[in-house]
Amino acid sequence: MSLFTRRRLLAVAGGSFATGAAVRPSVVRSTQRLDAGTHVWPGPHGDHRGTSAVPSTTTPTDVTVAWEREYQTSSVSAVPLALANGTLIVGDRDAVRALEPTDGSQRWAYALPHPFADSNFSQRNIVRHPLWVVDDRVLAVFDTNVCALSLSSGRLQWRVRTNSSIDSALAAGNTVTFDGRLSGTNALWALDTETGVERWTYAVDGDRRLPIAAIDDRLYTVRFRYGDRWTVASHNLETGAVDWRETLEGRLLASGPRAAVTADGLYAGAESLVALDRDGTQRWQAEFGTEFGRALAVAHDLVFATDVDASEVVALEAATGDPRWTTSVSTLARPGGLSVDADTVYVSTTDGFRALEVTTGEERFRFDGASTANSDTTTNPTASGPVIPTTDRLYQSVGDRVYALEGQRT
């Protein structure tokens, strides 16, 4: 085990320390499926592919609020959500909470005490990023800590402490990757999701390298640099070794990119939206507003993206980048989110969402009843997370509120 792991790894399981450090764990391809009976929405944009797409046999024609809950956000971002194994996971400002999806009642909550907190834990580490669910555990980033919690009880299973902030985390199969620093050097870290044991690190160039998507045994990252060039790389998920890297033109926003990967290609968006084949060959690049592609979804051989500057949603052919349709949405959230089911695109807005028909972009219905009382919608618009569609309900976070929406169907 590396020095980093020995000094900063704390595994908790029934009050005892247990690790398989003598044997490097092997990569197991994810058992997660976007299915209503198991993992509906295990990560911030669906699963580790980031496509924000779920299968659904029925789509509502309208919605009403079944329940809503208010939480604290750590920034202008919406409260992060994940939905897995019949449990809705909510990232409050300083706690991870598990809710009953039917009525919003709380099953458990976990807050990580700050090192300088007093005995009653009044000072806590902040939940910095969206949450991941892998099998029976929840993975959360509290400030500079990566933690695994039991999905059923919220009990801490293991914890890894870094010596820097973490800008991005992604879970795929039994591996969670994140960026961090070791002895002043930026690195990409990979841990085993079951034990927290370090699997590998990658720190060849010393730049920030953010994990953005994964599929099968491949992990995709972005080499973060200020300026007008950025680099996408494909890694072996088991070893961290780079298979290929491609340097792209265009400015990468300070908040980092959004990306999705399918069997056919990789799509990364920031100031522009770039499509790559799985071997790294650039297929096409689309440029609309200065934040085009920060919200995107991929399904039905289409890429859906938001043009915040023009307040529009654009559907592009995945193979060519040619526009299929464009729809104006005057209250787009920044950066907001997109999600897709069998025949509907859900577009996050500052007061809820718009539901658009997949093939035409025509509005089917909308939810615009979210409270904006805690936000100045002129200077600081409310952020909204992507809609999580299920066969029974839709779930969404808008600013500091979480909504469960009952679907009306014909």
C-alpha positions as CSV (number, residue, x, y, z in Angstrom):
1,M,0.0,0.0,0.0
2,S,1.3,3.5,-0.8
3,L,2.4,6.0,1.7
4,F,-0.7,8.1,0.8
5,T,-3.0,5.2,1.6
6,R,-1.3,4.2,4.8
7,R,-1.5,7.7,6.2
8,R,-4.8,8.8,5.0
9,L,-7.0,5.7,4.6
10,L,-9.4,5.0,7.4
11,A,-11.6,2.0,6.8
12,V,-14.5,1.5,9.2
13,A,-16.5,-1.7,9.3
14,G,-18.2,-2.7,12.5
15,G,-15.6,-0.7,14.4
16,S,-12.6,-2.6,13.1
17,F,-10.1,-2.0,10.3
18,A,-10.1,-4.5,7.5
19,T,-8.4,-4.3,4.1
20,G,-7.2,-6.5,1.3
21,A,-4.1,-4.5,0.7
22,A,-1.9,-7.6,0.0
23,V,-3.9,-8.4,-3.1
24,R,-4.8,-5.7,-5.6
25,P,-8.6,-6.0,-6.3
26,S,-9.6,-6.7,-9.9
27,V,-11.9,-4.5,-11.9
28,V,-15.4,-5.8,-12.0
29,R,-17.6,-4.3,-14.7
30,S,-20.6,-2.4,-13.2
31,T,-23.6,-4.5,-12.2
32,Q,-25.7,-1.4,-12.2
33,R,-28.6,-1.1,-14.6
34,L,-30.8,1.9,-15.2
35,D,-33.9,-0.1,-14.2
36,A,-36.7,1.0,-11.8
37,G,-36.2,-2.2,-9.7
38,T,-32.5,-1.6,-9.0
39,H,-30.5,1.5,-9.8
40,V,-32.6,4.1,-11.6
41,W,-30.2,7.1,-11.3
42,P,-27.0,6.0,-9.4
43,G,-25.0,9.1,-10.3
44,P,-25.3,12.8,-11.1
45,H,-26.2,12.2,-14.8
46,G,-27.6,8.7,-14.7
47,D,-24.8,6.1,-14.5
48,H,-21.1,6.4,-15.1
49,R,-21.7,6.8,-18.9
50,G,-23.2,10.2,-18.1
51,T,-25.9,10.0,-20.8
52,S,-28.7,11.2,-18.6
53,A,-31.0,8.6,-20.4
54,V,-33.3,6.1,-18.8
55,P,-35.6,3.5,-20.3
56,S,-39.3,4.1,-19.7
57,T,-42.4,2.5,-21.1
58,T,-44.7,5.3,-20.2
59,T,-44.3,9.1,-20.0
60,P,-46.6,11.4,-18.1
61,T,-48.7,14.0,-19.8
62,D,-48.6,16.3,-16.7
63,V,-47.4,16.3,-13.1
64,T,-48.5,17.4,-9.7
65,V,-46.4,17.8,-6.6
66,A,-46.5,14.6,-4.4
67,W,-44.1,16.1,-1.8
68,E,-41.3,18.6,-1.4
69,R,-38.5,19.0,1.1
70,E,-36.2,21.9,1.8
71,Y,-32.4,21.4,2.3
72,Q,-29.3,23.5,2.4
73,T,-27.1,23.9,-0.7
74,S,-23.3,24.5,-0.4
75,S,-23.2,26.8,-3.4
76,V,-25.4,28.1,-6.2
77,S,-25.8,24.5,-7.4
78,A,-28.9,22.5,-6.8
79,V,-29.0,19.8,-4.1
80,P,-27.5,16.6,-5.6
81,L,-29.8,13.6,-5.9
82,A,-29.3,9.9,-6.6
83,L,-32.0,7.1,-6.8
84,A,-31.1,3.5,-6.2
85,N,-32.6,0.3,-4.8
86,G,-35.8,2.1,-3.7
87,T,-33.9,4.8,-1.9
88,L,-33.6,8.5,-2.8
89,I,-30.2,9.9,-1.7
90,V,-29.9,13.6,-1.1
91,G,-26.8,15.7,-0.6
92,D,-27.6,18.3,1.9
93,R,-25.0,21.0,2.6
94,D,-23.2,19.1,5.4
95,A,-24.9,15.7,5.4
96,V,-26.0,12.8,3.2
97,R,-29.6,11.8,3.7
98,A,-31.6,8.8,2.6
99,L,-35.3,9.3,1.9
100,E,-38.3,7.1,1.3
101,P,-39.2,8.0,-2.3
102,T,-43.0,7.6,-1.7
103,D,-43.4,10.3,1.0
104,G,-40.0,11.9,1.5
105,S,-39.5,10.7,5.0
106,Q,-35.9,10.4,6.2
107,R,-34.5,6.9,6.8
108,W,-31.0,8.0,7.9
109,A,-28.5,10.9,7.8
110,Y,-24.7,11.0,7.9
111,A,-22.6,14.0,8.6
112,L,-18.8,13.9,8.7
113,P,-17.4,15.8,11.7
114,H,-14.8,18.5,11.0
115,P,-11.4,17.8,12.6
116,F,-11.8,21.0,14.7
117,A,-15.4,20.4,15.6
118,D,-16.4,20.3,19.3
119,S,-17.8,17.2,20.9
120,N,-21.4,17.7,19.7
121,F,-20.2,17.8,16.0
122,S,-21.6,21.3,15.4
123,Q,-19.0,21.9,12.7
124,R,-19.0,19.5,9.8
125,N,-17.4,18.9,6.4
126,I,-19.5,20.1,3.5
127,V,-20.9,17.8,0.8
128,R,-19.0,19.2,-2.3
129,H,-20.2,17.0,-5.2
130,P,-23.0,14.9,-6.5
131,L,-23.4,11.4,-5.0
132,W,-22.8,8.0,-6.4
133,V,-24.4,4.7,-5.5
134,V,-22.5,1.5,-6.2
135,D,-24.2,-1.8,-5.3
136,D,-25.0,-1.4,-1.5
137,R,-23.0,1.8,-0.7
138,V,-23.2,5.5,-1.2
139,L,-20.0,7.3,-2.2
140,A,-19.8,11.0,-1.1
141,V,-17.1,13.7,-1.2
142,F,-17.0,15.7,2.1
143,D,-14.6,18.6,1.4
144,T,-11.2,16.7,1.1
145,N,-12.6,13.3,2.1
146,V,-14.0,10.5,0.0
147,C,-16.4,8.3,2.0
148,A,-18.4,5.2,1.5
149,L,-21.6,4.8,3.5
150,S,-24.0,1.8,3.8
151,L,-27.0,2.4,1.5
152,S,-29.3,0.6,4.0
153,S,-28.1,2.2,7.3
154,G,-25.8,5.2,6.5
155,R,-23.0,3.7,8.5
156,L,-19.5,4.8,7.5
157,Q,-17.7,1.9,5.8
158,W,-14.4,3.6,4.8
159,R,-12.9,7.0,4.4
160,V,-10.0,8.4,2.4
161,R,-8.6,11.8,3.4
162,T,-6.7,13.8,0.8
163,N,-4.6,16.9,1.3
164,S,-6.4,19.0,-1.3
165,S,-9.9,19.9,-2.6
166,I,-11.5,17.4,-5.0
167,D,-13.0,18.8,-8.2
168,S,-14.5,15.7,-9.7
169,A,-15.4,12.1,-8.8
170,L,-16.8,9.2,-10.8
171,A,-17.7,5.7,-9.9
172,A,-17.7,2.8,-12.4
173,G,-17.9,-0.9,-11.6
174,N,-15.9,-1.3,-8.3
175,T,-13.7,1.7,-9.0
176,V,-14.1,5.3,-7.9
177,T,-11.8,7.8,-9.5
178,F,-11.2,11.4,-8.4
179,D,-8.6,14.2,-8.7
180,G,-6.4,15.2,-5.8
181,R,-2.9,16.2,-4.7
182,L,0.0,14.3,-3.3
183,S,3.1,16.1,-2.1
184,G,2.1,19.1,-4.2
185,T,1.5,17.1,-7.4
186,N,-1.9,16.8,-9.1
187,A,-2.9,13.2,-9.6
188,L,-5.8,11.1,-10.7
189,W,-6.7,8.6,-8.0
190,A,-8.5,5.2,-8.2
191,L,-9.9,3.4,-5.1
192,D,-11.7,0.2,-4.7
193,T,-15.4,1.0,-3.9
194,E,-15.8,-1.9,-1.5
195,T,-12.7,-1.4,0.7
196,G,-11.3,2.1,-0.1
197,V,-7.9,0.5,-1.0
198,E,-5.9,2.5,-3.5
199,R,-5.9,0.8,-6.9
200,W,-3.7,3.1,-8.9
201,T,-2.7,6.7,-9.4
202,Y,-1.8,8.7,-12.6
203,A,0.3,11.8,-12.3
204,V,2.4,11.9,-15.4
205,D,1.9,15.5,-16.5
206,G,1.2,17.2,-13.2
207,D,-1.9,18.9,-14.5
208,R,-5.4,18.6,-13.1
209,R,-7.0,15.6,-14.8
210,L,-10.8,15.2,-14.2
211,P,-12.7,11.9,-14.7
212,I,-15.7,12.6,-16.9
213,A,-17.2,9.3,-18.1
214,A,-16.6,5.6,-18.2
215,I,-17.8,2.6,-20.2
216,D,-16.8,-1.1,-20.0
217,D,-13.1,-1.0,-19.0
218,R,-12.3,2.4,-20.3
219,L,-12.2,5.7,-18.3
220,Y,-12.2,9.1,-20.0
221,T,-10.6,12.2,-18.4
222,V,-10.0,15.8,-19.3
223,R,-6.6,17.4,-18.7
224,F,-7.6,20.8,-17.3
225,R,-5.8,23.9,-18.5
226,Y,-6.7,27.5,-18.7
227,G,-6.5,28.8,-22.3
228,D,-7.8,27.7,-25.7
229,R,-6.7,24.1,-25.7
230,W,-7.7,21.0,-23.6
231,T,-6.9,17.3,-23.8
232,V,-9.2,14.3,-23.6
233,A,-7.6,11.0,-22.7
234,S,-8.7,7.3,-22.6
235,H,-7.4,5.2,-19.7
236,N,-7.5,1.6,-18.9
237,L,-9.8,1.5,-15.9
238,E,-7.9,-1.4,-14.2
239,T,-4.4,0.2,-14.4
240,G,-4.8,3.9,-15.2
241,A,-2.6,3.6,-18.3
242,V,-3.4,6.0,-21.1
243,D,-4.6,4.4,-24.4
244,W,-4.8,7.6,-26.3
245,R,-5.0,11.4,-25.8
246,E,-6.4,14.0,-28.1
247,T,-5.8,17.8,-27.8
248,L,-8.9,19.9,-28.8
249,E,-9.3,23.5,-29.7
250,G,-11.6,25.7,-27.6
251,R,-11.7,27.1,-24.1
252,L,-12.5,24.8,-21.2
253,L,-14.6,26.6,-18.6
254,A,-13.2,26.8,-15.1
255,S,-16.0,24.6,-13.8
256,G,-15.0,21.8,-16.0
257,P,-16.8,19.9,-18.8
258,R,-19.9,17.7,-19.0
259,A,-19.4,14.5,-20.9
260,A,-21.2,11.3,-21.9
261,V,-20.0,8.1,-23.6
262,T,-21.9,5.5,-25.6
263,A,-20.9,2.5,-27.6
264,D,-20.5,4.8,-30.6
265,G,-18.6,7.8,-29.2
266,L,-17.6,10.3,-26.5
267,Y,-19.3,13.7,-26.2
268,A,-17.8,16.5,-24.1
269,G,-19.2,19.9,-23.7
270,A,-18.1,23.2,-22.1
271,E,-17.7,26.3,-24.3
272,S,-18.4,24.0,-27.3
273,L,-19.6,20.5,-27.8
274,V,-17.1,18.0,-29.2
275,A,-17.9,14.4,-30.5
276,L,-15.1,11.9,-30.6
277,D,-15.0,8.3,-31.8
278,R,-14.0,5.7,-29.2
279,D,-10.5,5.7,-30.7
280,G,-10.1,9.5,-30.1
281,T,-10.7,10.7,-33.6
282,Q,-12.7,13.9,-33.6
283,R,-16.0,13.4,-35.4
284,W,-17.5,16.9,-35.1
285,Q,-17.5,20.1,-33.1
286,A,-20.6,22.3,-32.5
287,E,-20.3,25.9,-31.3
288,F,-23.3,28.0,-30.4
289,G,-23.3,30.1,-27.2
290,T,-20.3,30.5,-24.8
291,E,-21.6,27.7,-22.6
292,F,-22.9,25.3,-25.2
293,G,-23.0,21.7,-24.0
294,R,-22.6,22.1,-20.2
295,A,-25.9,20.4,-20.0
296,L,-26.3,17.5,-22.4
297,A,-28.0,14.1,-22.8
298,V,-27.5,11.4,-25.4
299,A,-30.2,9.0,-26.5
300,H,-32.2,8.0,-29.7
301,D,-29.1,8.6,-31.9
302,L,-29.3,12.3,-30.8
303,V,-27.3,14.6,-28.6
304,F,-29.4,17.1,-26.7
305,A,-27.6,20.3,-25.4
306,T,-28.5,23.7,-24.0
307,D,-27.4,27.0,-25.4
308,V,-27.6,29.2,-22.4
309,D,-26.8,32.4,-24.2
310,A,-29.7,32.0,-26.6
311,S,-32.0,30.3,-24.1
312,E,-32.4,27.3,-26.4
313,V,-32.3,23.5,-26.4
314,V,-30.7,22.0,-29.5
315,A,-31.0,18.4,-30.7
316,L,-28.1,17.3,-32.9
317,E,-27.5,14.1,-34.9
318,A,-25.0,12.0,-32.9
319,A,-23.3,10.8,-36.0
320,T,-22.8,14.1,-37.8
321,G,-23.6,17.0,-35.4
322,D,-26.2,18.3,-37.8
323,P,-29.1,20.1,-36.0
324,R,-32.4,18.2,-35.9
325,W,-34.5,20.8,-34.0
326,T,-34.2,23.9,-31.8
327,T,-36.6,24.9,-29.0
328,S,-36.6,28.2,-27.1
329,V,-36.8,27.9,-23.3
330,S,-36.7,31.3,-21.7
331,T,-35.9,30.2,-18.1
332,L,-33.0,27.8,-18.7
333,A,-31.2,27.0,-15.4
334,R,-27.4,27.6,-15.4
335,P,-25.9,25.1,-15.8
336,G,-29.1,23.1,-15.2
337,G,-29.5,19.7,-16.7
338,L,-31.1,17.5,-19.3
339,S,-32.5,14.0,-19.1
340,V,-34.3,11.7,-21.6
341,D,-36.7,8.8,-21.4
342,A,-38.4,6.8,-24.1
343,D,-40.0,9.8,-25.8
344,T,-39.4,12.9,-23.7
345,V,-36.5,15.3,-23.1
346,Y,-36.7,17.0,-19.7
347,V,-35.0,20.5,-19.6
348,S,-34.2,22.0,-16.2
349,T,-35.3,25.6,-15.7
350,T,-35.0,28.0,-12.8
351,D,-38.6,27.1,-11.7
352,G,-38.7,23.4,-12.6
353,F,-38.5,21.9,-16.0
354,R,-40.0,21.7,-19.6
355,A,-40.9,18.4,-21.1
356,L,-40.2,18.3,-24.8
357,E,-41.1,15.7,-27.4
358,V,-37.9,13.8,-28.5
359,T,-38.3,13.9,-32.2
360,T,-39.7,17.4,-32.7
361,G,-38.8,19.5,-29.6
362,E,-42.4,20.5,-29.1
363,E,-43.4,21.1,-25.5
364,R,-45.6,18.3,-24.0
365,F,-46.0,19.8,-20.5
366,R,-44.1,21.7,-17.9
367,F,-43.5,22.0,-14.2
368,D,-43.0,25.6,-13.2
369,G,-44.2,25.6,-9.6
370,A,-40.8,25.4,-7.8
371,S,-40.2,28.0,-5.2
372,T,-37.7,30.7,-6.0
373,A,-38.1,32.7,-2.8
374,N,-34.6,32.0,-1.7
375,S,-33.0,33.2,-4.9
376,D,-32.6,36.4,-6.7
377,T,-33.6,35.1,-10.1
378,T,-32.1,38.2,-11.9
379,T,-28.6,38.2,-10.5
380,N,-28.3,34.7,-9.2
381,P,-30.8,32.4,-11.0
382,T,-31.8,29.2,-9.2
383,A,-29.9,26.2,-10.3
384,S,-31.8,23.0,-11.1
385,G,-30.6,19.5,-11.3
386,P,-31.6,17.0,-14.0
387,V,-35.1,15.4,-13.8
388,I,-34.9,11.7,-12.7
389,P,-37.7,10.0,-14.6
390,T,-39.2,6.7,-13.3
391,T,-42.3,4.7,-14.2
392,D,-44.1,6.1,-11.2
393,R,-42.7,9.6,-10.4
394,L,-40.3,12.3,-11.5
395,Y,-37.7,13.6,-9.0
396,Q,-35.9,16.9,-9.3
397,S,-33.9,19.4,-7.1
398,V,-34.5,23.1,-7.7
399,G,-32.2,25.3,-5.7
400,D,-32.6,24.2,-2.1
401,R,-35.7,22.1,-2.6
402,V,-36.3,18.5,-3.6
403,Y,-39.5,17.6,-5.4
404,A,-41.3,14.4,-6.0
405,L,-43.8,14.8,-8.9
406,E,-46.7,12.5,-9.5
407,G,-47.1,11.7,-13.2
408,Q,-50.5,11.9,-14.8
409,R,-50.9,9.5,-17.7
410,T,-53.5,8.9,-20.4
